[in-house]
Amino acid sequence: MKGVATLITVIILGALMTLIGTAMTLTSISEGQMTLSDTKAKKNQSLLDSCAEQSLYNINVANTLPVSIITPNGNCTTTLNSQVGTSWDYVLNATGEMSSLGVNIRLNRGASISVSSWLDQ
């Protein structure tokens, strides 16, 4: 009987160790996926911010808004909704590894640029 009790104890301990190991492995994989997802989201936001800065620079210096903006972080597209006098309304779209981000920018261009609206889409 001692052998059977020892064998059952070993089987139960082995099953518990396997269960704990599997749970830890799955938790590690989940954490890794969340970290990767967060990194990609930050990269996409950085791309959109770079494009927004470049668009503001182009409007300020050249009074133009290119259809495509190329930055070291990637490329963005612009859609001009309206330009009346010094008022500009346009949408920037950045497509990264994970998703697309957009922002609708409204501004007035006078002696300096004054952003009146900045809405994430």
CORKA-V348472 format. One record per pair of residues at least 12 apart in sequence whose ideal C-beta (glycine too) atoms are under 7 Angstrom apart, sorted by the first residue. I is the first residue (numbers start at 0). GAP is how many residues later the second one is. If there is no record, write none. Layout:
# CORKA-V348472
I	GAP
I	GAP
This chain:
# CORKA-V348472
36	61
39	56
39	57
39	58
40	57
42	53
42	54
43	50
43	52
43	54
43	55
43	57
44	56
45	27
46	24
46	26
46	27
46	29
46	47
46	49
47	28
47	44
47	46
47	53
47	55
49	21
49	23
50	18
50	20
50	25
50	41
50	43
51	40
51	51
51	53
53	15
53	17
54	14
54	23
54	37
55	57
58	29
58	50
58	54
59	49
59	53
64	13
64	15
64	25
65	12
73	20
73	22
75	16
75	17
75	18
76	16
77	12
77	13
77	14
78	12
85	22
85	23
85	24
86	21
87	18
87	19
87	21
88	17
89	15
90	13
91	13
101	19
102	15
102	16
102	17
102	18
103	15
103	17
104	13
